[in-house]
Amino acid sequence: MAYPTYLDLMQARALLKKMNVALNERQIKRAAEMDAKGKRKLPFFVDPIDGRLKIEKNSLVNAYRKLQIEAEKACKNR
């Protein structure tokens, strides 16, 4: 059984860079900030042990993959 891998902000940024999604430090922090409704752009959460923001690796990859699929469908429907 594979256990989930949790990434902090900088690890998430590094993973996205490997996927050719170049974000600067400010951009990744904005994606993790809560908006006025208390929601984040990406599914980051506060780690109860160390109090830092974390995201599950597969959730991050799936979020980008889902948006890529939606973009491809939108192009095909033109």
N, CA, C and O atoms as a printed pandas DataFrame, in Angstrom:
     atom_number atom_name residue_name chain_id  residue_number  x_coord  y_coord  z_coord
0              1         N          MET        A               1    0.837   -1.181    0.000
1              2        CA          MET        A               1    0.000    0.000    0.000
2              3         C          MET        A               1    0.883    1.245    0.000
3              4         O          MET        A               1    1.810    1.368    0.801
4              5         N          ALA        A               2    0.583    2.145   -0.893
5              6        CA          ALA        A               2    1.347    3.390   -0.975
6              7         C          ALA        A               2    0.689    4.443   -0.085
7              8         O          ALA        A               2   -0.521    4.660   -0.148
8              9         N          TYR        A               3    1.486    5.073    0.721
9             10        CA          TYR        A               3    0.983    6.139    1.582
10            11         C          TYR        A               3    1.027    7.464    0.837
11            12         O          TYR        A               3    1.864    7.652   -0.046
12            13         N          PRO        A               4    0.133    8.384    1.187
13            14        CA          PRO        A               4    0.154    9.686    0.519
14            15         C          PRO        A               4    1.435   10.450    0.848
15            16         O          PRO        A               4    2.032   10.274    1.910
16            17         N          THR        A               5    1.834   11.291   -0.082
17            18        CA          THR        A               5    2.997   12.144    0.096
18            19         C          THR        A               5    2.508   13.573    0.244
19            20         O          THR        A               5    1.814   14.093   -0.630
20            21         N          TYR        A               6    2.867   14.203    1.345
21            22        CA          TYR        A               6    2.453   15.575    1.601
22            23         C          TYR        A               6    3.600   16.530    1.327
23            24         O          TYR        A               6    4.735   16.284    1.735
24            25         N          LEU        A               7    3.301   17.614    0.638
25            26        CA          LEU        A               7    4.299   18.592    0.234
26            27         C          LEU        A               7    4.030   19.930    0.903
27            28         O          LEU        A               7    2.875   20.313    1.088
28            29         N          ASP        A               8    5.093   20.644    1.267
29            30        CA          ASP        A               8    4.914   22.006    1.747
30            31         C          ASP        A               8    4.895   22.931    0.524
31            32         O          ASP        A               8    4.952   22.458   -0.612
32            33         N          LEU        A               9    4.816   24.227    0.751
33            34        CA          LEU        A               9    4.696   25.172   -0.358
34            35         C          LEU        A               9    5.866   25.079   -1.337
35            36         O          LEU        A               9    5.660   25.049   -2.551
36            37         N          MET        A              10    7.074   25.033   -0.820
37            38        CA          MET        A              10    8.239   25.017   -1.707
38            39         C          MET        A              10    8.373   23.680   -2.445
39            40         O          MET        A              10    8.807   23.652   -3.596
40            41         N          GLN        A              11    8.009   22.594   -1.800
41            42        CA          GLN        A              11    8.032   21.293   -2.472
42            43         C          GLN        A              11    6.967   21.247   -3.566
43            44         O          GLN        A              11    7.201   20.688   -4.637
44            45         N          ALA        A              12    5.798   21.833   -3.299
45            46        CA          ALA        A              12    4.733   21.890   -4.304
46            47         C          ALA        A              12    5.191   22.728   -5.494
47            48         O          ALA        A              12    4.939   22.370   -6.645
48            49         N          ARG        A              13    5.855   23.831   -5.216
49            50        CA          ARG        A              13    6.382   24.687   -6.282
50            51         C          ARG        A              13    7.407   23.932   -7.123
51            52         O          ARG        A              13    7.414   24.049   -8.348
52            53         N          ALA        A              14    8.271   23.157   -6.469
53            54        CA          ALA        A              14    9.284   22.372   -7.186
54            55         C          ALA        A              14    8.630   21.301   -8.059
55            56         O          ALA        A              14    9.063   21.070   -9.188
56            57         N          LEU        A              15    7.597   20.652   -7.544
57            58        CA          LEU        A              15    6.886   19.635   -8.327
58            59         C          LEU        A              15    6.250   20.271   -9.561
59            60         O          LEU        A              15    6.334   19.719  -10.659
60            61         N          LEU        A              16    5.620   21.420   -9.385
61            62        CA          LEU        A              16    5.009   22.105  -10.524
62            63         C          LEU        A              16    6.069   22.513  -11.544
63            64         O          LEU        A              16    5.826   22.468  -12.750
64            65         N          LYS        A              17    7.231   22.908  -11.064
65            66        CA          LYS        A              17    8.311   23.285  -11.976
66            67         C          LYS        A              17    8.720   22.088  -12.828
67            68         O          LYS        A              17    9.004   22.245  -14.016
68            69         N          LYS        A              18    8.755   20.886  -12.233
69            70        CA          LYS        A              18    9.069   19.676  -12.989
70            71         C          LYS        A              18    8.012   19.400  -14.053
71            72         O          LYS        A              18    8.296   18.783  -15.080
72            73         N          MET        A              19    6.783   19.866  -13.795
73            74        CA          MET        A              19    5.677   19.686  -14.733
74            75         C          MET        A              19    5.621   20.842  -15.742
75            76         O          MET        A              19    4.662   20.957  -16.505
76            77         N          ASN        A              20    6.649   21.694  -15.741
77            78        CA          ASN        A              20    6.736   22.873  -16.611
78            79         C          ASN        A              20    5.676   23.917  -16.300
79            80         O          ASN        A              20    5.209   24.619  -17.197
80            81         N          VAL        A              21    5.300   24.021  -15.044
81            82        CA          VAL        A              21    4.411   25.073  -14.560
82            83         C          VAL        A              21    5.260   25.926  -13.625
83            84         O          VAL        A              21    5.404   25.623  -12.440
84            85         N          ALA        A              22    5.811   26.984  -14.177
85            86        CA          ALA        A              22    6.744   27.821  -13.409
86            87         C          ALA        A              22    5.965   28.878  -12.627
87            88         O          ALA        A              22    5.386   29.795  -13.210
88            89         N          LEU        A              23    5.957   28.742  -11.313
89            90        CA          LEU        A              23    5.337   29.723  -10.434
90            91         C          LEU        A              23    6.412   30.335   -9.550
91            92         O          LEU        A              23    7.328   29.647   -9.097
92            93         N          ASN        A              24    6.290   31.636   -9.310
93            94        CA          ASN        A              24    7.226   32.228   -8.365
94            95         C          ASN        A              24    6.694   32.025   -6.949
95            96         O          ASN        A              24    5.581   31.533   -6.763
96            97         N          GLU        A              25    7.478   32.399   -5.971
97            98        CA          GLU        A              25    7.104   32.166   -4.570
98            99         C          GLU        A              25    5.786   32.854   -4.211
99           100         O          GLU        A              25    4.964   32.293   -3.487
100          101         N          ARG        A              26    5.596   34.041   -4.710
101          102        CA          ARG        A              26    4.364   34.793   -4.418
102          103         C          ARG        A              26    3.137   34.090   -5.005
103          104         O          ARG        A              26    2.091   34.029   -4.358
104          105         N          GLN        A              27    3.258   33.564   -6.210
105          106        CA          GLN        A              27    2.132   32.895   -6.859
106          107         C          GLN        A              27    1.700   31.644   -6.106
107          108         O          GLN        A              27    0.504   31.402   -5.944
108          109         N          ILE        A              28    2.654   30.850   -5.648
109          110        CA          ILE        A              28    2.289   29.627   -4.921
110          111         C          ILE        A              28    1.666   29.985   -3.580
111          112         O          ILE        A              28    0.753   29.300   -3.120
112          113         N          LYS        A              29    2.151   31.051   -2.949
113          114        CA          LYS        A              29    1.555   31.480   -1.682
114          115         C          LYS        A              29    0.128   31.982   -1.894
115          116         O          LYS        A              29   -0.740   31.726   -1.059
116          117         N          ARG        A              30   -0.130   32.686   -2.987
117          118        CA          ARG        A              30   -1.480   33.164   -3.274
118          119         C          ARG        A              30   -2.432   32.009   -3.536
119          120         O          ARG        A              30   -3.605   32.083   -3.170
120          121         N          ALA        A              31   -1.949   30.947   -4.159
121          122        CA          ALA        A              31   -2.785   29.772   -4.411
122          123         C          ALA        A              31   -3.160   29.073   -3.117
123          124         O          ALA        A              31   -4.175   28.380   -3.050
124          125         N          ALA        A              32   -2.344   29.254   -2.093
125          126        CA          ALA        A              32   -2.591   28.601   -0.807
126          127         C          ALA        A              32   -3.385   29.472    0.155
127          128         O          ALA        A              32   -3.889   28.975    1.162
128          129         N          GLU        A              33   -3.506   30.775   -0.141
129          130        CA          GLU        A              33   -4.239   31.682    0.744
130          131         C          GLU        A              33   -5.743   31.461    0.616
131          132         O          GLU        A              33   -6.245   31.082   -0.443
132          133         N          MET        A              34   -6.440   31.703    1.706
133          134        CA          MET        A              34   -7.897   31.615    1.674
134          135         C          MET        A              34   -8.482   32.902    1.097
135          136         O          MET        A              34   -7.976   33.997    1.344
136          137         N          ASP        A              35   -9.552   32.750    0.327
137          138        CA          ASP        A              35  -10.248   33.921   -0.180
138          139         C          ASP        A              35  -11.273   34.387    0.849
139          140         O          ASP        A              35  -11.292   33.872    1.967
140          141         N          ALA        A              36  -12.115   35.338    0.503
141          142        CA          ALA        A              36  -13.097   35.886    1.430
142          143         C          ALA        A              36  -14.100   34.833    1.905
143          144         O          ALA        A              36  -14.674   34.967    2.986
144          145         N          LYS        A              37  -14.312   33.795    1.107
145          146        CA          LYS        A              37  -15.254   32.732    1.456
146          147         C          LYS        A              37  -14.583   31.608    2.247
147          148         O          LYS        A              37  -15.238   30.634    2.616
148          149         N          GLY        A              38  -13.272   31.740    2.511
149          150        CA          GLY        A              38  -12.560   30.721    3.271
150          151         C          GLY        A              38  -12.097   29.538    2.448
151          152         O          GLY        A              38  -11.774   28.484    2.996
152          153         N          LYS        A              39  -12.062   29.708    1.123
153          154        CA          LYS        A              39  -11.628   28.618    0.240
154          155         C          LYS        A              39  -10.273   28.949   -0.366
155          156         O          LYS        A              39   -9.936   30.115   -0.570
156          157         N          ARG        A              40   -9.505   27.908   -0.650
157          158        CA          ARG        A              40   -8.206   28.065   -1.281
158          159         C          ARG        A              40   -8.312   27.673   -2.754
159          160         O          ARG        A              40   -9.178   26.882   -3.127
160          161         N          LYS        A              41   -7.429   28.228   -3.590
161          162        CA          LYS        A              41   -7.428   27.872   -5.014
162          163         C          LYS        A              41   -6.975   26.432   -5.210
163          164         O          LYS        A              41   -7.443   25.750   -6.122
164          165         N          LEU        A              42   -6.075   25.975   -4.364
165          166        CA          LEU        A              42   -5.607   24.590   -4.389
166          167         C          LEU        A              42   -5.864   23.985   -3.013
167          168         O          LEU        A              42   -5.941   24.719   -2.028
168          169         N          PRO        A              43   -5.998   22.666   -2.924
169          170        CA          PRO        A              43   -6.381   22.040   -1.653
170          171         C          PRO        A              43   -5.259   21.942   -0.611
171          172         O          PRO        A              43   -4.919   20.851   -0.155
172          173         N          PHE        A              44   -4.693   23.087   -0.243
173          174        CA          PHE        A              44   -3.718   23.126    0.845
174          175         C          PHE        A              44   -4.459   23.047    2.170
175          176         O          PHE        A              44   -5.611   23.470    2.267
176          177         N          PHE        A              45   -3.809   22.515    3.181
177          178        CA          PHE        A              45   -4.382   22.468    4.524
178          179         C          PHE        A              45   -3.268   22.715    5.522
179          180         O          PHE        A              45   -2.088   22.577    5.196
180          181         N          VAL        A              46   -3.643   23.079    6.733
181          182        CA          VAL        A              46   -2.657   23.331    7.780
182          183         C          VAL        A              46   -2.338   22.010    8.475
183          184         O          VAL        A              46   -3.225   21.349    9.015
184          185         N          ASP        A              47   -1.068   21.637    8.453
185          186        CA          ASP        A              47   -0.616   20.412    9.107
186          187         C          ASP        A              47   -0.817   20.567   10.616
187          188         O          ASP        A              47   -0.315   21.524   11.204
188          189         N          PRO        A              48   -1.536   19.648   11.247
189          190        CA          PRO        A              48   -1.807   19.793   12.681
190          191         C          PRO        A              48   -0.565   19.622   13.556
191          192         O          PRO        A              48   -0.568   20.051   14.710
192          193         N          ILE        A              49    0.480   19.013   13.038
193          194        CA          ILE        A              49    1.682   18.786   13.838
194          195         C          ILE        A              49    2.630   19.980   13.798
195          196         O          ILE        A              49    3.050   20.483   14.839
196          197         N          ASP        A              50    2.964   20.429   12.584
197          198        CA          ASP        A              50    3.924   21.527   12.510
198          199         C          ASP        A              50    3.317   22.881   12.145
199          200         O          ASP        A              50    4.028   23.886   12.126
200          201         N          GLY        A              51    2.021   22.925   11.856
201          202        CA          GLY        A              51    1.331   24.186   11.605
202          203         C          GLY        A              51    1.615   24.819   10.248
203          204         O          GLY        A              51    1.213   25.955    9.997
204          205         N          ARG        A              52    2.304   24.094    9.372
205          206        CA          ARG        A              52    2.613   24.635    8.045
206          207         C          ARG        A              52    1.594   24.149    7.024
207          208         O          ARG        A              52    0.951   23.116    7.210
208          209         N          LEU        A              53    1.459   24.911    5.941
209          210        CA          LEU        A              53    0.553   24.509    4.876
210          211         C          LEU        A              53    1.134   23.316    4.138
211          212         O          LEU        A              53    2.331   23.262    3.856
212          213         N          LYS        A              54    0.265   22.358    3.828
213          214        CA          LYS        A              54    0.661   21.146    3.100
214          215         C          LYS        A              54   -0.405   20.850    2.047
215          216         O          LYS        A              54   -1.538   21.324    2.127
216          217         N          ILE        A              55   -0.006   20.058    1.066
217          218        CA          ILE        A              55   -0.922   19.580    0.037
218          219         C          ILE        A              55   -0.495   18.158   -0.314
219          220         O          ILE        A              55    0.696   17.846   -0.318
220          221         N          GLU        A              56   -1.449   17.315   -0.602
221          222        CA          GLU        A              56   -1.129   15.943   -0.995
222          223         C          GLU        A              56   -0.682   15.974   -2.455
223          224         O          GLU        A              56   -1.327   16.602   -3.295
224          225         N          LYS        A              57    0.406   15.306   -2.746
225          226        CA          LYS        A              57    1.044   15.353   -4.065
226          227         C          LYS        A              57    0.068   15.010   -5.183
227          228         O          LYS        A              57   -0.018   15.746   -6.166
228          229         N          ASN        A              58   -0.664   13.917   -5.056
229          230        CA          ASN        A              58   -1.581   13.505   -6.120
230          231         C          ASN        A              58   -2.735   14.489   -6.293
231          232         O          ASN        A              58   -3.238   14.645   -7.406
232          233         N          SER        A              59   -3.159   15.145   -5.239
233          234        CA          SER        A              59   -4.216   16.157   -5.348
234          235         C          SER        A              59   -3.751   17.328   -6.202
235          236         O          SER        A              59   -4.510   17.852   -7.017
236          237         N          LEU        A              60   -2.507   17.734   -6.013
237          238        CA          LEU        A              60   -1.947   18.832   -6.789
238          239         C          LEU        A              60   -1.842   18.456   -8.269
239          240         O          LEU        A              60   -2.241   19.227   -9.142
240          241         N          VAL        A              61   -1.313   17.288   -8.537
241          242        CA          VAL        A              61   -1.177   16.828   -9.925
242          243         C          VAL        A              61   -2.561   16.669  -10.560
243          244         O          VAL        A              61   -2.761   17.071  -11.706
244          245         N          ASN        A              62   -3.505   16.095   -9.838
245          246        CA          ASN        A              62   -4.854   15.895  -10.372
246          247         C          ASN        A              62   -5.558   17.209  -10.661
247          248         O          ASN        A              62   -6.306   17.302  -11.634
248          249         N          ALA        A              63   -5.336   18.227   -9.837
249          250        CA          ALA        A              63   -5.960   19.530  -10.061
250          251         C          ALA        A              63   -5.498   20.113  -11.395
251          252         O          ALA        A              63   -6.313   20.626  -12.161
252          253         N          TYR        A              64   -4.201   20.038  -11.677
253          254        CA          TYR        A              64   -3.689   20.548  -12.939
254          255         C          TYR        A              64   -4.127   19.687  -14.109
255          256         O          TYR        A              64   -4.435   20.206  -15.181
256          257         N          ARG        A              65   -4.158   18.392  -13.916
257          258        CA          ARG        A              65   -4.588   17.489  -14.994
258          259         C          ARG        A              65   -6.058   17.740  -15.349
259          260         O          ARG        A              65   -6.421   17.755  -16.525
260          261         N          LYS        A              66   -6.892   17.934  -14.338
261          262        CA          LYS        A              66   -8.316   18.197  -14.572
262          263         C          LYS        A              66   -8.502   19.478  -15.388
263          264         O          LYS        A              66   -9.299   19.511  -16.326
264          265         N          LEU        A              67   -7.768   20.527  -15.028
265          266        CA          LEU        A              67   -7.873   21.784  -15.762
266          267         C          LEU        A              67   -7.358   21.641  -17.195
267          268         O          LEU        A              67   -7.887   22.271  -18.111
268          269         N          GLN        A              68   -6.329   20.814  -17.391
269          270        CA          GLN        A              68   -5.809   20.585  -18.729
270          271         C          GLN        A              68   -6.851   19.882  -19.591
271          272         O          GLN        A              68   -7.043   20.236  -20.754
272          273         N          ILE        A              69   -7.515   18.898  -19.026
273          274        CA          ILE        A              69   -8.557   18.167  -19.764
274          275         C          ILE        A              69   -9.702   19.099  -20.138
275          276         O          ILE        A              69  -10.202   19.051  -21.262
276          277         N          GLU        A              70  -10.123   19.952  -19.193
277          278        CA          GLU        A              70  -11.195   20.913  -19.481
278          279         C          GLU        A              70  -10.792   21.866  -20.597
279          280         O          GLU        A              70  -11.610   22.190  -21.458
280          281         N          ALA        A              71   -9.537   22.318  -20.594
281          282        CA          ALA        A              71   -9.056   23.224  -21.642
282          283         C          ALA        A              71   -9.047   22.529  -23.003
283          284         O          ALA        A              71   -9.414   23.128  -24.015
284          285         N          GLU        A              72   -8.627   21.265  -23.022
285          286        CA          GLU        A              72   -8.612   20.515  -24.283
286          287         C          GLU        A              72  -10.022   20.313  -24.821
287          288         O          GLU        A              72  -10.247   20.419  -26.027
288          289         N          LYS        A              73  -10.973   20.022  -23.938
289          290        CA          LYS        A              73  -12.365   19.852  -24.366
290          291         C          LYS        A              73  -12.924   21.158  -24.921
291          292         O          LYS        A              73  -13.658   21.149  -25.910
292          293         N          ALA        A              74  -12.580   22.285  -24.289
293          294        CA          ALA        A              74  -13.076   23.583  -24.743
294          295         C          ALA        A              74  -12.555   23.902  -26.140
295          296         O          ALA        A              74  -13.269   24.512  -26.936
296          297         N          CYS        A              75  -11.327   23.501  -26.453
297          298        CA          CYS        A              75  -10.756   23.737  -27.783
298          299         C          CYS        A              75  -11.415   22.870  -28.836
299          300         O          CYS        A              75  -11.606   23.305  -29.972
300          301         N          LYS        A              76  -11.762   21.654  -28.470
301          302        CA          LYS        A              76  -12.388   20.735  -29.405
302          303         C          LYS        A              76  -13.814   21.147  -29.744
303          304         O          LYS        A              76  -14.308   20.845  -30.830
304          305         N          ASN        A              77  -14.479   21.835  -28.818
305          306        CA          ASN        A              77  -15.875   22.221  -29.015
306          307         C          ASN        A              77  -16.026   23.508  -29.808
307          308         O          ASN        A              77  -17.146   23.987  -29.985
308          309         N          ARG        A              78  -14.961   24.065  -30.276
309          310        CA          ARG        A              78  -15.047   25.326  -31.046
310          311         C          ARG        A              78  -15.508   25.081  -32.440
311          312         O          ARG        A              78  -15.637   26.022  -33.223
